[in-house]
Amino acid sequence: MKGMNAVKQSKTDRSIVINRILYGGLVLAAAWNLLFSEDYGSAAANMGIALIFDPFNPSVSWDQRPLYQRAWLIVHLCIGLGFFLMALITK
């Protein structure tokens, strides 16, 4: 039993690292779209997709998360929605 928990723990740790890498890459892609091509639609899409890859531990429920994690994700969502609104306004 002890060995199975270690395997499960390392698998969870790897998935968190992969999620953080993908999250960061998509946020950087959104910044690239915003700064260099001024494409608000693509920036909004990348920010929205980045939320799929939770940079924190995805196995923790929303109610159990610390306040700073919930605030981070809500601010991220608001920025993505702002990019979406800018895409609608500028077209």
N, C-alpha and C positions, 0 to 999 in steps of 0.2 A: 504493500500500500504506500509506503513512504516513497518509493521510486516513482510511482505513478503521479503523486502530487508534485514532485520535482519536475517531471516532464510537462505536466499541465501548466505549472508556474512559468517555466521557461518559454513555452509556447505563447502564453499570454503576454509575457514581457516582449517577445519578438513582435507580436501583433501591435503592441503599443508603439514600438519603435517604427514599424512600417507605417502605421497610421500617422505618426508625427512627421515622417519624411514626406508622405503624400500630401498631408495637410499643408505643410510649409511650401512644397512645390506648387500647389494650386494657388496659395496666397501670393507667392512670387509671380506666378503667371498672371494673376489678376492685376498686380502692380505693374507688370510689364505692359499689359493691354491698356491700362489706364494712362501710364506715363508716356509711352512711346508711340502708341497707335491711337490713343484717345478713343478707344472703343469701349464705351460703358456697358454695352450689352455682353460682350465677352468677359469683361471684368466681373459683372454681376453673376454670370454663369459659373465662372471659376470660383468665386466666393461661395456660391450656393453649393457647388459640388464639394468644396473643401470641408463643409460642415458634415458631410457623410463620414469623413475620416476624423473622428473625434480625437483631438490631440491629447486628451486625458484618458483615464481608464474607462473604456466603454462599458465595462461590466458593472460599474457603479450607477445606481439609479439616480435620477435627477434630484430627488429629495435628499439623498445621501451625500451629494456633492458639496464641497465647500463653496462659500459665497463667491470667491474670486473666480472659480471655474464657471459658475453659472453666469456671472457678470461678463466674463470673457466671451462666452458663446452668444449671449444676447447682444453684446456690442458688435460682434462679428456679423450676426444676422442683420442688425440694423444697417451696418455699412453695406452689406450686399443688397439690401432693399433700397438703400440710397442710390447705389449704382444703377439698379433697375429703373428707378424713377427718373434718373438723369438720362438713361437710354431712351425712355419714353418721351421726355421733354425735348431732347435734342433732335429727334427725328422729324 
